[in-house]
Amino acid sequence: MTARHESPYLADHHHQLRAVVRDFAEQEIRPIAREADLTSTFPWDTVKRMGELGFLGVVFPEEYGGSNTGWLATVILTDADPAMRWGMTAEVKFEQ
């Protein structure tokens, strides 16, 4: 695990989110990313798990199905691990 950098903007739950995202990317996205790209396959099961973990809809209020954890959570989700960017890109492309 990398050293934790102190920041006036990151609370403990942000650091916990970063750790969960990194674990998820390593275990769930890295193993399938290349094959999914090569075969143009959408990772439905992976995106469903991302939703179950609260990685999707973080800026939307709970009454609309989001988690309302904010834009900083979005930055953490996409910045925590390069593989997670692939997963978030897949989800965003689906939404368009």
Secondary structure, 3 states (H helix, E strand, C coil): CCCCCCCCCCCHHHHHHHHHHHHHHHHHHHHHHHHHHHHCCCCHHHHHHHHHCCCCCCCCCHHHCCCCCCHHHHHHHHHCCHHHHHHHHHHHHHHC
